[in-house]
Amino acid sequence: MRRIGAVLAATVITVTTALVVEVAPAEAVRRTATVRSGGGGINIRTGPTTQDRSVGKVANGQRISVRCQVYGQGVRGNVRYSGYWDRIPGGLVADAYVVWRPNRLVPWCSGSRTTIPVVNTTAIMRSGAGTNFRRIGRMLRGTRTAVRCQHWGNRVSGPAGTSNAWYLLTNGRYIPGVTVTWQSGVPVLPWCGQAPWTSPTTNSGFITRVAGGARAGMRRYKVPASVTIAQAIQETGWGKSVLTRRDHNYFGIKCFGSPGPMAVGCRSYATTECGHGDCWRTRASFRAYRNISASMVDHGKFLAERPRYRPAFKFTKDANRFAIAIHKAGYATGPQYAKHLIAIMKKYNLYRYDR
């Protein structure tokens, strides 16, 4: 995966061994942003994906005023490949088409507003995301800082609650997320190293997209790749769900307190739970993956490590019987679940990925 350029906030900070000294925004390096589309300009959209409605255009070569950024769908533009989208008056534009000189200094958005992280208690900076990592100074209460992304670490309590989220700052240090207050609301931060959102694609494109990870899971955990692909199709509606597109979770695997070794973090989503003949709306914590392949492999691990699915592994060379066995073991409550999987495998000849 290509490395996406570092994200900087509008306030620059200078680190000493004891504390962080804030530099006034006016002292920051001046920069400009210019659209380079190589043609008829780029779309202004209502959200950070190419599926969101276009509400205008920015011409090639036009200077733009960027208020803040969000993390969204990965776009390959004339300047770079990037998952960052820049909020300008009227909507969002893909940063893949934006030239910054001399550098990129952009804070995060909370909705349509700029939000700045402020330390709400003295925070110890560390070399990694946990209290067991080396101390590298501290940040005093009231310091405005710059957050690049979030990282799953050991659980910490602070003024903002209790959480496993640690913030990687643009100076390379980590502080607990619970020591920070966001002015104007908490942004939806990416997990460090997480690939950008995926975009909807054709049925054949979706199969190609997930096949490599499904086969990697088969090699490691013996789950037929055809079953994994069919389940991904069935459970995500061909990859259209937000959970799938944003956090690369193709099987709705929850966190249960920890992302486990394959995921990079946990994120809360609205969901529907059912039981005792009734269903209700609630929120649950789901695993957020680095990329598609990690989700596919974790699916194999999930099945292989649970005793109730053990009988299915007698049929690792027979995808249809494997699908029937995991359904019988309670993988899904729908009475036709295995029948649907088999129909998908036959229609798209997914068995070819088992070879």
N, C-alpha and C positions, 0 to 999 in steps of 0.2 A: 504494500500500500504506500502511496506517495505521502511524504510528510507535508502537512498543511502548515503554512506560515504561522508563527506565534501570534497569539491574540494579545493585544496590549490595551489597557484602559487609558482614558484621557488624562489621568493624573499620573505623573511619573514619580517613582520612589527611588531613593538612594539608600543602600543598605550599609550599616556599620556593624561591628560585632555585637553591639549592645542593643541597638534599636533601629527603626526605620525613620528616616527624616523625610518629610513630605516636601516635594518641590511644587511650587505653585503652577497651575496649568499654563499660565502666561509664559513660563520659562521653558515649556516644552518646545521641541523642535517643530517649526511650522511645516505643514504638509498639505498636499493637494490631492484630490481624487478626480480622475478623468476616465470616462468610459471609452474603451477600445473594443468595438464590436466588429470592425472590419466590414461593415455593411450598413444595413438599415436601422441600426440601433438595437437596444435591448428592452424587453418588457418590464414594466413596473407591475408587481403582482401583490395580491392581498395577503399572501402567505409565502413561506420559504420553500415552495416547491413549484415545479413547472406545471403542476395540475391546478394550482390556485389561479383564480381569475385575473386576467390582465386588465389593468385599469389605466394604462397609458404607456408611453415609450420615452426612452432617453436616447438622444441621437449620438452617433459615433463622434467622439471628440469633445462631447459636452462635459463641462465641469459640474460636479455634483457636491452637495452638502450632505454629509452622512451624520446622522444623529446617533445611531447605535447599531448593534449587530445581533443576529440570532443564528443558531446553528440549524441547518436544514438539509435539503437534498443536495447531493454532490453534483456539481455541474462542471463540464469541461468547456472552458471558454477560450477566448483569444489570448488571455493573459496567463491563466493557470487552471488547475483543477482544484476546486474548493467546495467545502460544505457551508461556508459562511455567506450570509445574505445581509446586505446593508440597508438599513431603514433611511429613506430619504423622504422629503415631503410628498405624500401621496401613496406611499407603499414601500415595497421591498424590491431590491435588484440583486442579482447574483454577483458576488464579489469576484467570480471567475473572469469577469469582463472589466474589472476596475484596476487602473494603474494608480499606485500611491507613490508620492515623492515628498520627502526622501524615505518615509517609512509609514507604517500603518498603526495608528493609535485610535482604537475604537472601543468604547465601553459597551456593556451588554444592554439589551432591551428587556423590559418587563412589559409585555403587551406592546403598546405603541410608545412607551415612555422610556427614557434613559434611566438606568438604575446604577448607582455607585455603591460598591461595598465599603463599609466603614467598620473598623474593629471596635467592638463594644465592650471589650475588656482586654487587659494586657494579654497578648497571645505569644506563646513561645513558637518561634519558627524552627522547623526541623528539616533534616535532609531527606526524609521520606514521610509517607502517610501513616504515622503511628507514633505513639509516645516512646517506643523503643528505639527510634532513630535519633541520631545525634542532634543536639541543639545547635542552631546557627543564629543566635540572636533572638530578639523579641520585638514585637510591635506594640506601641502604646495605645491605650484607649483613645478613640477619636481619629486614628490615622486612616486616611483614605488610601485604599490599596488597589491592586490590579490583579484580577483572577483570570487565569488562562483556561482551566477546566477543573473538574472534580475527580477525586480518586477515592476508592473504597479502602478504608483503613480500620484501625481498632475503634471501638465505640467510645465516644467522649461526651460528657455533659458540659453545658455552658449556658450562657444567658439566652441563647436562641433554642434551647431544648437539648435533646440527646440524639446523636446521629453518628453513623460510620463515615459520613462524607468529610473528606479533607480537601481543601482548596490548594491547587498548585498555582502559586503566584508567578508572575512574569519574571521575577528575579530568581526562579528555580527553587524557592523554598516552599514548604508546606505548612499550613496552619489548619486547625479544626474549623469546619464550616460553622459550628455552633458559636464561634467567637466573633462572627461577622453579622452585621445588620445591613440589609440592602435598602437603600433609600429608593422609594418608588416601587418596591415589590421585588420578590425573588425571581430571577430569570430561570429559564429552563437550560441548565448548563449541560454540555456534553460530558461524558466520562472520558478521562484522559486516554488517548489512543483509539477512541471509538471512530469507526468509519462514518461518513455522512449518511444521511437518509438515503434509502434507495428510491427509485422512481418506478411507477407502474410500467408494465411491459406486456407484450403479447404472451399468450399461453406458451408458445414454444420458447420465447425468450425467458420466461420464468423458469421453465424446466432446465434450460441451459444454465441459468443463474445459480440454481440450488444443487445441481447434479454433482458438482465437484465436492462440496461439503458432505452430501449424502454418501458418496462413495468413500470419503475419508472416515466417516462414522462407521460404515460397513467394515472397512479394513480393521478398525480398532475394536469394535464391539459386536460385530457379526450381524447387525440388524440389516436386512436386505435394503439396498438403496432404493429400490422401487417402492417399498412400503414408506420409507422416510419421505420421498418426494410426493407420493400420493397424500400422505398426512399433511404435508406442508400446503398442498393445493387445497385440500378439504378445510383445513383449520384457519387459513388466512384469506380465503377467497382470492386465490392467485396473488397473494402478497399485497393486498390493498389496505390492510388494517394499519392504524397508526403505530400500534405496538410492534408490528413487523417492520414497517418502514423506518421508524425512528430508532428503535433499540434492537433490531435484527432478531427479535424473538418470534420464531415461527411456530412454536408449539404451546404457547401460553404457559410455560413453566414458571411457577411462582418462586419467590425467594425463600420463604420459610425462615426468615431471619438472616440469611446469608446468600450471596450470589453463587457460592460454590467455586470450584477451581476454573471453570470454563467462562463464566461471565465476568464483566468488569464492574458491575454495580447493580443496584436495585432502583426501580422507579415505580411510583404509585400511579395506577390508572383506574378510572371508573370501569366497573364490570358488573356482570349479573351472576348471582349465585342462586342455585336451585337446591331444594331438598324438601322431603316430606310433602311432596305434591305442590309446592309453592316456589316462586322465584321472587327475588328482590334485588334492587340496585344497591351496590356498595362500592368500596374501593379496596384494592388489593395491591400488594407489592410484587412486581414481576422482574425477572432477571433481564438485565440489559447486557447485550453481547458486544464484543469488539467488532465482529463482522458476521456475515452469513455462515461461514464455515464453522465458527465456534458454536452457533446455535444447533447446527446439524449434528456435530459431534456430541454435544451435551445431551441431545435427544437420545442417542445411542446409549450413552452412559446412564441416563435416567432409566431406560428400560432394563439394561443389563444388571443394574445394582439392586433392583427391587424384586424380592422373592416371588411376588405374585405373578410376575411375567416370565418366570423361569421356564414353565412348560413351553412357551413360544419358541425358545431357543433350540428346541428339537427340530424346528422347521426353518433353519437359516438358509436352506437351499430351496425352499418352497414358499415363495412370497405370499401366495394366497392363504395358505394354512397359517403362516405367521400372523397375517392380518386378522384372521378369525380368532387365533389364540389370544392376542393381546386385547381384542374386543371382549372376549369371554372373560378375561381376567379383570375387566372393569376399566379399561383405558377410556372409554367414552360411554355415555348413558344412552345415546340414540340407538334404537333397536336395529337400524339398517346401516350402522357405521361401517362394519367390515364389508358389507355388500357394496357400499359406495366406494370404498378404497379399491376393491377389486375391479369395479367398473372403470375407475380412473386409470388403473394400471393397464388394463386391457386396451382402453381407447387410445392411450398415448404410447403404448408399447414400452412402458417404463421398465420392464423386465430386462431390457438391453443393458441397463446400468448395473445389473447384478453380476455381469460377467467380468 
